[in-house]
């Protein structure tokens, strides 16, 4: 039988490779539940026509892991991602992802697309069930608007988003 994320974490602690942290341990059951859901539903599509032929699937939106520098957010993301048995996934630093998005939006606009976010979101959701971001931080209004619309479309398409940040959700776009 396969080990849960909590069991893997505890084995790493017992081997001396990690130091136990109650806050990290408290997150692992939620991460495990998401891992199990993703693996059970990775190939199922969400959308207009998917519902006609299959039992409807309501995907979870994801997880937002936040805390101070050095609290182990990225390590937990590594653990989750390394033990997630699906191929339709991408892990990327949030800043690099936004650079990719700006480039894709620019290309879509060059082709005369009115709502460039729609085809970009469609292209991402065609191949990805999980987007995992490290160090999410929004520093300007343009990115805030893009992220809001893009995430709305990705979530509607069944993409699950897991992200780490040094900021609590209410401060993600602080002073913006």
Secondary structure, DSSP 8 states (H G I E B T S, - for coil): ----HHHHHHHHHHTTSS---HHHHHHHHHHHHHHHHHHHHTT---STTHHHHS-------EEEEE-STTSSHHHHHHHHHHT---SSEEEEEHHHHHHHHHHHHHHHHHTT-SSHHHHHHHHHHHH-SEEEEES----SHHHHHHHHHHHHHHHHTT-EEEEEESS-GGGTTTT-
